Amino acid sequence: MDNDFSNYLIDVINKGSLSLMLSIGHRTKLFDVLSTLPPSTIEEIASKSKLNQRYIREWLGGMVTGKIIEYDPVNNKFWLSKEKAQYLTRENNIYNFAASIQWIPILAQVEHEIVECFAKGGGVPYSSYKRFDEVMAEESYQTVVVGLIDYILPLVPNLIFDLKQGIKVLDIGCGKGKAVNVMAKHFPRSTFYGYDLSKEAIDQATKEAKHMKNSNVFFKVHDVMDLTFKDKFDLISAFDAIHDQPRPDRVLKNIYQSLSDKGVFLMQDILASTPLKDNISHPLGTFLYTISCLHCMSVSLSQNGAGLGAMWGKEKAVSMLTEAGFSNVEVKTLPHDFQNYYYVSYKNK
């Protein structure tokens, strides 16, 4: 037993280290470059990527021993197989795990502050997480934007028809606004609003709207705990945004009040159960509890919030939506998104 556990921990050390190298492979675009090359020498990879040979050599050592990159020691050539490239590249991929693995170094930045929270309580502010908006935008693109028109919006009956005719839509916690801008482009008769606390994210969203020539979208730095009820929306969406809120109960009630009589709230949030016992076999359980502890819960607590955390779970989510006033809540899943539930909540049905 002791030997098995020792081997298990060795595997943890190796894979924890590998996650950092995978993140670097994504950020430097080495995976993207390798996916276009035949078996190549370090010099050829450096020439194509325009990156430093010495760093590429060491990175490749980690990739080969980590069983990511294939290696021919006779000819000293390296390559990324097509089977693996579809999980590690930006283009033509099923899911880019290398992009998601960036969360590991982002969370590592705040380890010291989190350790202090264990002793003193409180939380770590959003501003402490460098590159958070950038990585969140990539993650959102994979889970939300890619499947938005064909899979996510059709979860609500007749919604596509209504959007084509023209309705009023609000996306809260919109980040860099990629989902909002895609909807605005696709449904020019509808009017779209995007709210987020991050000025940097809103600036990027506005810039992209101008680039896409979207005249039917409006972005605003706004606290969703203070929605004005005189503004009524036919659809309100929240993609991976509710559990981070300091007062998620208040936000959900504000959303309910801000919907028109036949309005719908579409919420994407983490696919998990509320009781720990039901998450023991969760394939991403350790990762999700980690990101909850080091970010989601802590950011909320830094604002004297509820600290709900990413793993609040389906049961808690349905209960809170019902308490907010929603008469009917449907929980759905989609094949392209293995990380999230989709909650369709009706104001009156």
C-alpha positions as CSV (number, residue, x, y, z in Angstrom):
1,M,0.0,0.0,0.0
2,D,2.8,2.5,1.0
3,N,4.6,1.7,-2.3
4,D,1.4,2.2,-4.3
5,F,0.8,5.6,-2.6
6,S,4.4,6.6,-3.2
7,N,4.1,5.8,-6.9
8,Y,0.8,7.7,-7.0
9,L,2.5,10.8,-5.5
10,I,5.4,10.5,-8.0
11,D,2.8,10.6,-10.7
12,V,1.2,13.7,-9.2
13,I,4.5,15.5,-9.2
14,N,5.2,14.6,-12.8
15,K,1.7,15.5,-14.0
16,G,1.6,18.7,-12.0
17,S,4.9,19.7,-13.7
18,L,3.5,18.6,-17.0
19,S,0.6,21.0,-16.7
20,L,2.9,24.0,-16.6
21,M,4.7,22.8,-19.7
22,L,1.4,22.2,-21.5
23,S,0.4,25.8,-20.7
24,I,3.7,27.0,-22.1
25,G,3.2,24.9,-25.2
26,H,-0.1,26.7,-25.7
27,R,1.0,30.2,-25.0
28,T,4.1,30.0,-27.2
29,K,1.9,28.3,-29.9
30,L,4.4,25.4,-30.1
31,F,1.6,22.9,-30.3
32,D,0.1,24.8,-33.2
33,V,3.4,24.9,-35.0
34,L,4.2,21.3,-34.4
35,S,0.8,20.2,-35.7
36,T,1.8,21.7,-39.1
37,L,5.2,20.1,-39.3
38,P,6.5,16.6,-40.3
39,P,8.9,15.0,-37.9
40,S,11.4,17.8,-37.3
41,T,14.7,18.6,-35.6
42,I,15.0,21.2,-32.8
43,E,16.6,23.6,-35.2
44,E,13.7,23.2,-37.7
45,I,11.1,23.7,-34.9
46,A,13.0,26.8,-33.7
47,S,13.1,28.2,-37.2
48,K,9.4,27.7,-37.9
49,S,8.3,28.9,-34.4
50,K,10.9,31.8,-34.2
51,L,11.6,30.7,-30.6
52,N,14.8,30.1,-28.7
53,Q,16.4,26.7,-29.4
54,R,17.7,26.1,-25.9
55,Y,14.2,26.6,-24.3
56,I,12.6,24.5,-27.0
57,R,15.1,21.7,-26.3
58,E,14.2,21.6,-22.6
59,W,10.5,21.9,-23.2
60,L,10.6,19.0,-25.7
61,G,12.3,16.9,-23.0
62,G,9.3,17.4,-20.8
63,M,6.9,16.8,-23.6
64,V,8.6,13.5,-24.6
65,T,9.0,12.1,-21.1
66,G,5.4,13.3,-20.4
67,K,4.2,11.2,-23.4
68,I,2.8,14.2,-25.3
69,I,5.3,14.6,-28.2
70,E,6.6,11.7,-30.2
71,Y,10.4,11.3,-30.5
72,D,12.8,9.5,-32.9
73,P,16.1,9.2,-31.1
74,V,17.9,7.9,-34.1
75,N,17.2,11.0,-36.3
76,N,16.6,13.3,-33.3
77,K,13.3,14.4,-34.6
78,F,10.0,15.3,-32.8
79,W,6.4,15.4,-33.9
80,L,2.9,15.9,-32.6
81,S,0.5,13.2,-33.7
82,K,-2.8,14.2,-35.3
83,E,-4.7,12.2,-32.7
84,K,-3.1,14.4,-29.9
85,A,-3.1,17.6,-31.9
86,Q,-6.9,17.8,-31.9
87,Y,-6.8,18.1,-28.1
88,L,-3.9,20.6,-27.9
89,T,-4.3,23.1,-30.8
90,R,-6.4,26.2,-31.5
91,E,-7.6,25.1,-34.9
92,N,-9.7,22.1,-35.9
93,N,-9.8,20.7,-32.4
94,I,-12.3,18.8,-30.4
95,Y,-11.3,20.5,-27.2
96,N,-8.1,22.4,-26.5
97,F,-7.0,21.0,-23.1
98,A,-3.8,23.0,-23.3
99,A,-5.8,26.3,-23.2
100,S,-7.7,25.1,-20.1
101,I,-4.5,23.9,-18.3
102,Q,-3.5,27.6,-18.2
103,W,-5.7,27.8,-15.0
104,I,-3.0,25.9,-13.1
105,P,-0.3,28.6,-13.4
106,I,-2.9,31.3,-12.9
107,L,-4.1,29.7,-9.6
108,A,-0.5,29.2,-8.5
109,Q,0.1,32.9,-8.5
110,V,-2.1,33.4,-5.5
111,E,-1.0,30.3,-3.4
112,H,0.6,32.5,-0.7
113,E,-2.4,34.7,-0.4
114,I,-4.7,31.7,-0.2
115,V,-2.5,30.1,2.6
116,E,-3.0,33.4,4.5
117,C,-6.7,33.1,4.1
118,F,-6.7,29.6,5.7
119,A,-5.3,31.3,8.8
120,K,-7.2,34.6,8.8
121,G,-10.3,34.0,6.6
122,G,-11.4,36.4,4.0
123,G,-10.5,36.0,0.4
124,V,-8.3,37.0,-2.5
125,P,-9.5,39.9,-4.8
126,Y,-10.1,39.5,-8.5
127,S,-7.3,41.9,-9.2
128,S,-4.7,39.4,-7.9
129,Y,-5.3,37.0,-10.8
130,K,-3.1,38.0,-13.7
131,R,-4.4,37.0,-17.2
132,F,-7.7,35.9,-15.8
133,D,-9.8,37.7,-18.4
134,E,-7.6,36.4,-21.2
135,V,-7.9,32.8,-20.2
136,M,-11.5,33.0,-19.3
137,A,-12.2,34.3,-22.8
138,E,-10.5,31.3,-24.3
139,E,-12.4,28.9,-22.0
140,S,-15.7,30.6,-22.8
141,Y,-15.0,30.4,-26.5
142,Q,-14.6,26.6,-26.3
143,T,-17.6,25.9,-24.1
144,V,-20.0,28.7,-25.0
145,V,-19.2,30.5,-28.3
146,V,-18.5,27.4,-30.4
147,G,-21.8,25.8,-29.7
148,L,-23.9,28.9,-28.9
149,I,-26.0,29.2,-32.0
150,D,-26.4,25.5,-32.9
151,Y,-26.7,23.9,-29.5
152,I,-27.0,26.2,-26.5
153,L,-29.7,28.7,-27.6
154,P,-31.9,25.9,-29.1
155,L,-32.2,24.5,-25.5
156,V,-34.9,27.2,-25.1
157,P,-38.0,26.3,-27.2
158,N,-38.7,29.0,-29.9
159,L,-35.8,31.1,-28.8
160,I,-34.1,31.1,-32.2
161,F,-37.3,32.2,-33.8
162,D,-37.8,35.0,-31.3
163,L,-34.2,36.2,-31.7
164,K,-34.7,36.4,-35.5
165,Q,-37.9,38.5,-34.9
166,G,-36.2,40.8,-32.4
167,I,-36.0,40.7,-28.6
168,K,-34.0,42.3,-25.8
169,V,-31.2,40.3,-24.4
170,L,-28.8,40.8,-21.5
171,D,-25.7,38.7,-20.7
172,I,-24.3,39.2,-17.2
173,G,-20.6,38.6,-16.4
174,C,-20.1,38.9,-20.2
175,G,-16.3,39.1,-19.9
176,K,-14.8,40.2,-23.3
177,G,-18.2,39.8,-24.8
178,K,-17.5,37.1,-27.4
179,A,-20.9,35.4,-26.8
180,V,-22.8,38.6,-27.0
181,N,-21.1,39.8,-30.1
182,V,-21.7,36.4,-31.9
183,M,-25.4,36.6,-31.0
184,A,-25.6,40.3,-32.1
185,K,-24.0,39.4,-35.4
186,H,-26.3,36.4,-36.0
187,F,-29.5,38.1,-34.9
188,P,-29.4,41.8,-36.2
189,R,-33.1,42.4,-35.3
190,S,-32.5,41.8,-31.6
191,T,-30.8,44.1,-29.1
192,F,-28.0,42.9,-26.9
193,Y,-26.5,44.2,-23.7
194,G,-23.4,42.9,-21.9
195,Y,-22.5,43.7,-18.3
196,D,-19.3,43.0,-16.4
197,L,-17.3,44.4,-13.5
198,S,-14.0,44.4,-15.4
199,K,-13.4,47.6,-17.3
200,E,-10.6,45.9,-19.3
201,A,-13.0,43.2,-20.4
202,I,-15.7,45.7,-21.4
203,D,-13.2,47.7,-23.4
204,Q,-12.2,44.6,-25.3
205,A,-15.8,43.7,-25.9
206,T,-16.6,47.2,-27.2
207,K,-13.6,47.1,-29.5
208,E,-14.6,43.8,-30.9
209,A,-18.2,45.0,-31.5
210,K,-16.9,47.9,-33.6
211,H,-14.6,45.5,-35.5
212,M,-17.6,43.2,-36.2
213,K,-19.8,46.3,-37.1
214,N,-22.4,45.3,-34.5
215,S,-24.6,48.3,-34.0
216,N,-27.2,46.4,-31.9
217,V,-25.0,45.6,-28.9
218,F,-24.1,47.7,-25.8
219,F,-21.5,46.9,-23.2
220,K,-21.3,48.5,-19.8
221,V,-19.2,48.2,-16.6
222,H,-21.9,47.3,-14.2
223,D,-22.5,45.4,-11.0
224,V,-25.2,42.8,-11.6
225,M,-26.2,43.0,-7.9
226,D,-27.7,46.4,-8.8
227,L,-29.8,45.7,-11.9
228,T,-32.5,48.3,-12.4
229,F,-35.9,46.6,-12.6
230,K,-37.3,49.2,-15.1
231,D,-35.1,47.5,-17.7
232,K,-37.0,44.4,-18.8
233,F,-35.3,41.7,-20.9
234,D,-36.8,38.8,-22.8
235,L,-33.7,36.7,-22.3
236,I,-31.0,37.0,-19.7
237,S,-27.9,34.7,-19.9
238,A,-25.1,34.0,-17.5
239,F,-22.3,31.8,-18.6
240,D,-20.2,30.5,-15.7
241,A,-20.8,33.7,-13.7
242,I,-23.3,33.2,-10.9
243,H,-21.4,31.1,-8.4
244,D,-18.6,33.8,-8.2
245,Q,-21.0,36.5,-7.1
246,P,-20.8,37.9,-3.5
247,R,-24.6,37.6,-3.2
248,P,-25.7,35.0,-5.7
249,D,-29.2,34.9,-4.1
250,R,-29.6,38.7,-4.7
251,V,-28.3,38.5,-8.2
252,L,-30.8,35.7,-9.1
253,K,-33.7,37.7,-7.6
254,N,-32.6,40.8,-9.6
255,I,-32.4,38.6,-12.8
256,Y,-36.0,37.4,-12.1
257,Q,-37.2,41.0,-11.5
258,S,-35.5,42.2,-14.7
259,L,-37.2,39.7,-17.0
260,S,-40.3,40.4,-19.0
261,D,-43.4,38.4,-18.1
262,K,-42.5,35.7,-20.6
263,G,-38.8,36.1,-20.1
264,V,-36.3,33.2,-19.8
265,F,-33.0,33.0,-17.8
266,L,-30.4,30.7,-19.4
267,M,-27.6,29.8,-17.0
268,Q,-24.5,27.8,-17.7
269,D,-22.7,26.5,-14.6
270,I,-20.4,23.8,-13.4
271,L,-21.6,20.2,-13.8
272,A,-21.5,18.9,-10.3
273,S,-23.7,17.8,-7.4
274,T,-24.0,19.7,-4.1
275,P,-23.1,16.8,-1.8
276,L,-19.4,15.8,-1.8
277,K,-20.3,12.1,-1.8
278,D,-21.9,12.5,-5.2
279,N,-18.7,14.1,-6.7
280,I,-16.2,11.5,-5.6
281,S,-16.1,9.8,-9.0
282,H,-16.4,13.2,-10.9
283,P,-13.7,13.0,-13.7
284,L,-12.7,16.7,-13.0
285,G,-13.5,16.7,-9.3
286,T,-10.1,17.5,-7.9
287,F,-9.5,20.3,-10.5
288,L,-12.9,21.9,-9.9
289,Y,-12.6,21.9,-6.1
290,T,-9.1,23.4,-6.5
291,I,-10.3,26.2,-8.8
292,S,-13.2,26.8,-6.4
293,C,-10.9,27.0,-3.4
294,L,-8.2,29.2,-5.1
295,H,-10.5,31.4,-7.1
296,C,-14.3,31.2,-7.2
297,M,-15.0,30.9,-3.4
298,S,-12.1,33.2,-2.5
299,V,-13.0,36.1,-4.9
300,S,-16.6,36.1,-3.4
301,L,-15.3,36.0,0.2
302,S,-12.9,38.9,-0.6
303,Q,-16.0,41.0,-1.0
304,N,-17.6,39.7,2.2
305,G,-19.7,37.5,0.0
306,A,-21.4,34.1,0.4
307,G,-18.3,32.2,-0.9
308,L,-20.6,29.8,-2.8
309,G,-17.8,28.3,-4.8
310,A,-17.8,26.5,-8.2
311,M,-19.0,23.2,-6.7
312,W,-22.3,24.6,-5.3
313,G,-23.9,21.9,-7.5
314,K,-27.2,21.2,-9.3
315,E,-29.3,20.7,-6.2
316,K,-28.3,24.0,-4.6
317,A,-28.6,25.8,-7.9
318,V,-32.2,24.6,-8.6
319,S,-33.1,25.5,-5.0
320,M,-31.8,29.0,-5.3
321,L,-33.4,29.6,-8.7
322,T,-36.7,28.5,-7.2
323,E,-36.3,30.7,-4.2
324,A,-35.6,33.6,-6.6
325,G,-39.1,33.1,-8.0
326,F,-38.7,31.0,-11.1
327,S,-41.7,28.8,-11.6
328,N,-40.0,26.2,-13.7
329,V,-36.3,25.2,-13.9
330,E,-35.0,22.6,-16.4
331,V,-31.5,21.2,-16.2
332,K,-29.9,20.1,-19.4
333,T,-26.5,18.9,-20.7
334,L,-24.9,19.2,-24.1
335,P,-22.5,16.7,-25.8
336,H,-19.9,19.4,-26.7
337,D,-19.6,20.6,-23.1
338,F,-18.6,18.0,-20.5
339,Q,-18.0,20.6,-17.8
340,N,-21.3,22.3,-17.4
341,Y,-25.0,22.1,-16.8
342,Y,-27.5,24.4,-18.6
343,Y,-30.3,25.7,-16.5
344,V,-33.4,27.0,-18.4
345,S,-35.5,29.0,-15.9
346,Y,-38.9,30.5,-16.8
347,K,-40.4,33.6,-15.1
348,N,-43.9,32.3,-15.8
349,K,-44.7,28.9,-17.2
